[in-house]
Structures are given as C-alpha cells and as structure tokens.
C-alpha cells in the first residue's frame, strides 16, 4: 500500500452551473488527488445527485459546510482507499479535518480555508486561524 498522498485545492467560485461542475470533475479525474479541498462552492447543501456532477467516485467521502446565500461553502473530499477521517472541526472560516493514512496509520491534519470578504471580519478570521494552529500543533 502506498504512503503517497496528493492534495488539490481550488476556489471553484460556484458549482451551481453544470459547466463549472464539469470542469471541476474533469480536473479531479485527470489529476487524481488523494484529497481535494474546494472553496466557494456556493452550494447551500450537498446531495448525492449534485456530488456526482463534480466529484469522481474515488473521492466519494467528504465533509462540507454549505454556503450562506450566494457566497461561501467549503468541501473536503478524500479517497477512502488512502486515508480515513478521524476528526472534523467546522468553524466559520475553516473546515479542519484529521486523517490517518491507511498504509501506516500516520495521522495528519488539513485545514480548508475560505477567508471573509468583509474587512470588519478580518480580526475574527485571524483569531480563528491562530486557534486552529494551536489545535493542530497541540500547543
């Protein structure tokens, strides 16, 4: 079993249109990442039918936070043949997932970040990043 893990991150700027979903699906099929982190999905919720329009079957395991109105939305998907999910922390600007590699049970953490657009939210965003760093490092 391989211990190689590849990551893919993309601000997709919305997955409502089928052409955008097709582009994301095509790219994920061609690059074959172990884990995909998508930001700005603009999807208030994700059902199985919609998931199939932009995630290849290999990335069928996922956690997501829906968008609020016409902005936001974060999704992290992974190949369950490579790693297993051990934890999820869903905060306003980050979706942090803890994993273990199936090859050797090595733990790792991935934070998927979608920063706020409003200047007045900057302090809260930076505070959240700092607390996330402490959580991951165990400090």
C-alpha positions as CSV (number, residue, x, y, z in Angstrom):
1,X,0.0,0.0,0.0
2,X,1.4,3.4,-1.0
3,X,2.1,6.2,1.5
4,X,1.9,8.8,-1.2
5,X,-0.8,11.5,-0.6
6,X,-1.6,14.2,-3.0
7,X,-3.6,17.4,-2.3
8,X,-5.7,19.5,-4.6
9,X,-7.1,22.9,-3.6
10,X,-9.3,25.2,-5.7
11,X,-11.5,28.2,-5.2
12,X,-14.2,27.0,-7.6
13,X,-16.3,30.2,-7.5
14,X,-19.5,28.2,-7.6
15,X,-20.7,24.8,-8.6
16,X,-24.3,25.7,-9.5
17,X,-23.7,25.7,-13.2
18,X,-23.2,22.4,-14.9
19,X,-20.3,23.7,-17.0
20,X,-18.4,24.6,-13.8
21,X,-19.1,21.2,-12.2
22,X,-17.9,19.5,-15.4
23,X,-14.6,21.5,-15.3
24,X,-14.0,20.5,-11.7
25,X,-14.8,16.9,-12.3
26,X,-12.6,16.8,-15.4
27,X,-9.7,18.3,-13.4
28,X,-10.1,15.9,-10.4
29,X,-10.2,12.9,-12.8
30,X,-7.1,14.0,-14.6
31,X,-5.0,15.0,-11.5
32,X,-6.2,12.1,-9.3
33,X,-5.6,13.7,-5.9
34,X,-5.9,11.7,-2.6
35,X,-7.7,14.8,-1.1
36,X,-9.5,17.7,-2.7
37,X,-10.2,21.0,-0.9
38,X,-12.8,23.1,-2.6
39,X,-13.7,26.7,-1.5
40,X,-16.6,28.9,-2.5
41,X,-18.8,26.1,-3.7
42,X,-21.8,28.4,-3.3
43,X,-23.9,25.3,-2.5
44,X,-26.2,25.7,0.5
45,X,-26.4,21.9,0.9
46,X,-24.9,19.0,-1.0
47,X,-27.0,15.9,-2.0
48,X,-25.7,12.7,-3.7
49,X,-27.0,13.7,-7.1
50,X,-25.1,17.0,-7.1
51,X,-22.0,15.5,-5.7
52,X,-21.7,13.1,-8.6
53,X,-21.6,16.1,-11.0
54,X,-18.2,17.4,-9.7
55,X,-16.6,14.6,-7.6
56,X,-15.2,11.4,-9.1
57,X,-16.4,8.2,-7.5
58,X,-12.9,7.8,-6.0
59,X,-13.5,10.9,-3.8
60,X,-16.9,9.8,-2.5
61,X,-16.0,10.5,1.1
62,X,-16.4,14.1,2.1
63,X,-17.3,16.8,4.7
64,X,-18.8,20.1,3.7
65,X,-20.2,23.3,5.0
66,X,-22.9,24.9,3.0
67,X,-22.8,28.4,1.7
68,X,-24.7,31.3,3.3
69,X,-26.6,32.9,0.5
70,X,-24.6,33.3,-2.7
71,X,-21.2,33.1,-1.1
72,X,-19.1,30.6,0.8
73,X,-19.2,26.9,1.0
74,X,-16.3,24.6,1.8
75,X,-15.8,21.0,0.9
76,X,-13.1,18.5,1.6
77,X,-13.2,15.1,-0.2
78,X,-10.9,12.2,0.1
79,X,-10.1,8.8,-1.3
80,X,-11.2,6.3,1.4
81,X,-8.7,3.8,0.0
82,X,-5.8,6.1,1.0
83,X,-6.9,7.6,4.3
84,X,-9.7,7.6,6.9
85,X,-11.3,10.5,8.7
86,X,-10.6,10.8,12.4
87,X,-12.0,14.3,13.2
88,X,-13.7,17.3,11.8
89,X,-13.7,20.9,13.2
90,X,-16.1,23.2,11.4
91,X,-15.6,26.9,12.2
92,X,-16.9,30.0,10.3
93,X,-13.9,30.3,8.0
94,X,-12.2,26.9,8.2
95,X,-13.0,23.2,7.9
96,X,-10.3,21.3,9.6
97,X,-10.1,17.5,9.1
98,X,-7.9,15.0,10.8
99,X,-6.9,11.9,8.9
100,X,-4.9,8.7,9.3
101,X,-3.1,7.1,6.4
102,X,-4.3,3.5,5.8
103,X,-0.8,2.4,4.9
104,X,0.8,3.0,8.3
105,X,-1.8,4.8,10.4
106,X,0.2,8.1,10.2
107,X,-2.0,11.0,11.3
108,X,-2.2,14.3,9.5
109,X,-4.4,17.4,9.6
110,X,-5.7,19.5,6.7
111,X,-7.4,22.9,7.1
112,X,-9.5,24.1,4.2
113,X,-9.8,27.9,4.5
114,X,-12.3,30.3,2.9
115,X,-11.4,33.9,4.1
116,X,-14.1,36.5,4.6
117,X,-14.6,39.2,2.1
118,X,-15.6,41.9,4.6
119,X,-12.8,43.9,6.2
120,X,-14.7,44.0,9.6
121,X,-14.5,40.2,9.7
122,X,-10.7,40.2,9.4
123,X,-9.9,40.1,13.1
124,X,-12.3,37.2,13.7
125,X,-10.7,35.3,10.8
126,X,-7.2,35.8,12.0
127,X,-8.2,34.7,15.5
128,X,-9.7,31.6,14.1
129,X,-6.5,30.8,12.2
130,X,-4.5,31.2,15.3
131,X,-6.7,29.0,17.4
132,X,-6.7,26.4,14.6
133,X,-2.9,26.4,14.5
134,X,-2.8,25.8,18.3
135,X,-5.3,22.9,17.9
136,X,-3.2,21.3,15.2
137,X,0.1,21.7,16.8
138,X,-1.2,20.7,20.2
139,X,0.2,23.9,21.8
